[in-house]
Amino acid sequence: MNLFNPLGFARNGILTDLSLLLLRITFGGLMLVNHGLSKLDKLMAGGEIKFASVFGMGPEVSLGLAVFAEVLCAGMVAFGLLTRMAVVPLIITMLVAAFVIHGDDPFKKMESALLYLIPFIVIFWQGAGKFSIDEYIS
């Protein structure tokens, strides 16, 4: 019995692919449902848009980019479709949320963005894994 690996898990193999599947579905799905859909509703509601203007782009463009990342890209990540490309806007969005929108706030305000950022970076580095549309297509 290996003291450092008592259950005998392989470093690369099915558990890695299952872990990537779990990360993609959990963080892509949560981003879509808990953050993206409410922003999509705000964008589609019409009327005056009250949203942070990032880098002087205006609230409409900023909200549109956030909806693109948090709805379309998050859904693509959850399903494993063009995953490495789809996760880039999510990484950028989380960096902006943490360090621009909440940059002057207490750490607790930026914590949520950082907690999404880390798995998105891991997904970017590792790819979608075996259980994804990317794998099926290739």
C-alpha positions as CSV (number, residue, x, y, z in Angstrom):
1,M,0.0,0.0,0.0
2,N,1.3,3.4,-1.0
3,L,1.1,5.8,1.9
4,F,0.7,8.8,-0.4
5,N,-1.9,7.2,-2.6
6,P,-3.8,4.7,-0.4
7,L,-6.7,4.2,-2.9
8,G,-4.4,3.6,-5.8
9,F,-5.8,6.5,-8.0
10,A,-4.0,6.9,-11.3
11,R,-2.6,10.4,-11.9
12,N,-3.8,10.5,-15.5
13,G,-6.7,8.5,-16.6
14,I,-10.5,8.2,-16.1
15,L,-10.4,10.1,-12.8
16,T,-8.8,13.1,-14.6
17,D,-11.5,13.1,-17.2
18,L,-14.2,12.7,-14.6
19,S,-12.7,15.6,-12.7
20,L,-12.7,17.8,-15.7
21,L,-16.3,16.8,-16.5
22,L,-17.3,17.7,-12.9
23,L,-15.5,21.1,-13.1
24,R,-17.0,21.9,-16.5
25,I,-20.6,21.0,-15.5
26,T,-20.4,22.6,-12.1
27,F,-18.7,25.9,-12.8
28,G,-20.0,26.3,-16.4
29,G,-23.5,25.4,-15.2
30,L,-23.4,27.6,-12.1
31,M,-22.1,30.5,-14.0
32,L,-24.8,30.2,-16.6
33,V,-27.7,29.7,-14.1
34,N,-26.7,31.9,-11.2
35,H,-25.0,34.8,-13.0
36,G,-25.6,34.7,-16.8
37,L,-29.4,34.2,-17.0
38,S,-30.1,37.2,-14.7
39,K,-27.8,39.4,-16.8
40,L,-29.5,38.1,-20.0
41,D,-32.9,39.1,-18.5
42,K,-31.5,42.5,-17.7
43,L,-30.2,42.9,-21.2
44,M,-33.5,41.8,-22.8
45,A,-35.8,43.7,-20.5
46,G,-35.3,46.9,-22.5
47,G,-35.3,50.4,-20.9
48,E,-32.3,51.9,-19.2
49,I,-29.5,49.5,-18.4
50,K,-27.8,49.9,-15.1
51,F,-24.6,48.1,-15.2
52,A,-20.9,48.9,-14.5
53,S,-19.2,50.6,-17.5
54,V,-15.9,48.7,-17.8
55,F,-13.0,50.5,-19.5
56,G,-15.3,53.2,-20.7
57,M,-17.3,50.9,-23.0
58,G,-20.6,51.9,-21.6
59,P,-23.1,49.8,-19.6
60,E,-24.8,48.3,-22.7
61,V,-21.6,47.0,-24.2
62,S,-20.2,45.9,-20.8
63,L,-23.4,44.0,-20.0
64,G,-23.5,42.5,-23.5
65,L,-19.9,41.1,-23.1
66,A,-20.8,39.8,-19.7
67,V,-23.9,38.0,-21.1
68,F,-21.8,36.6,-24.0
69,A,-19.3,35.1,-21.5
70,E,-21.7,34.1,-18.7
71,V,-24.4,32.6,-20.9
72,L,-23.0,31.4,-24.3
73,C,-19.4,30.6,-23.2
74,A,-20.5,29.1,-19.9
75,G,-22.9,26.8,-21.7
76,M,-20.2,25.8,-24.2
77,V,-17.8,25.0,-21.3
78,A,-20.5,22.9,-19.5
79,F,-21.0,20.8,-22.6
80,G,-17.3,20.8,-23.6
81,L,-17.8,22.5,-26.9
82,L,-14.7,24.5,-28.1
83,T,-13.8,24.5,-24.5
84,R,-10.4,26.2,-24.5
85,M,-11.7,29.1,-26.6
86,A,-15.0,29.4,-24.7
87,V,-13.2,29.6,-21.3
88,V,-11.1,32.6,-22.3
89,P,-13.9,35.1,-22.1
90,L,-14.9,33.7,-18.7
91,I,-11.4,34.1,-17.4
92,I,-11.3,37.7,-18.6
93,T,-14.7,38.3,-17.1
94,M,-13.7,36.9,-13.8
95,L,-10.5,38.9,-13.8
96,V,-12.4,42.1,-14.5
97,A,-15.0,41.3,-11.9
98,A,-12.4,40.6,-9.2
99,F,-9.9,43.3,-9.9
100,V,-11.8,46.1,-11.7
101,I,-15.4,45.9,-10.5
102,H,-14.5,44.8,-6.9
103,G,-10.9,46.0,-6.9
104,D,-11.5,48.6,-4.2
105,D,-13.9,46.4,-2.2
106,P,-13.0,44.1,0.7
107,F,-11.7,40.7,-0.3
108,K,-15.0,39.1,0.4
109,K,-16.6,40.9,-2.5
110,M,-14.0,39.6,-5.0
111,E,-14.0,36.1,-3.6
112,S,-16.8,34.8,-5.8
113,A,-15.1,35.9,-9.0
114,L,-11.8,34.3,-7.8
115,L,-13.5,31.1,-6.9
116,Y,-14.8,30.9,-10.5
117,L,-11.5,32.0,-12.0
118,I,-9.4,29.2,-10.7
119,P,-11.4,26.3,-12.2
120,F,-11.7,28.2,-15.5
121,I,-7.9,28.4,-15.6
122,V,-7.6,24.7,-14.8
123,I,-10.1,23.9,-17.6
124,F,-8.1,26.1,-20.0
125,W,-4.8,24.3,-19.1
126,Q,-6.3,20.8,-19.1
127,G,-8.9,21.0,-21.9
128,A,-12.4,19.5,-21.8
129,G,-11.4,15.9,-21.1
130,K,-12.7,12.7,-22.6
131,F,-16.3,13.3,-21.7
132,S,-17.0,16.3,-23.9
133,I,-18.2,17.3,-27.3
134,D,-14.7,18.4,-28.2
135,E,-13.5,14.8,-27.7
136,Y,-16.4,13.4,-29.7
137,I,-15.7,15.7,-32.6
138,S,-12.0,15.0,-32.7
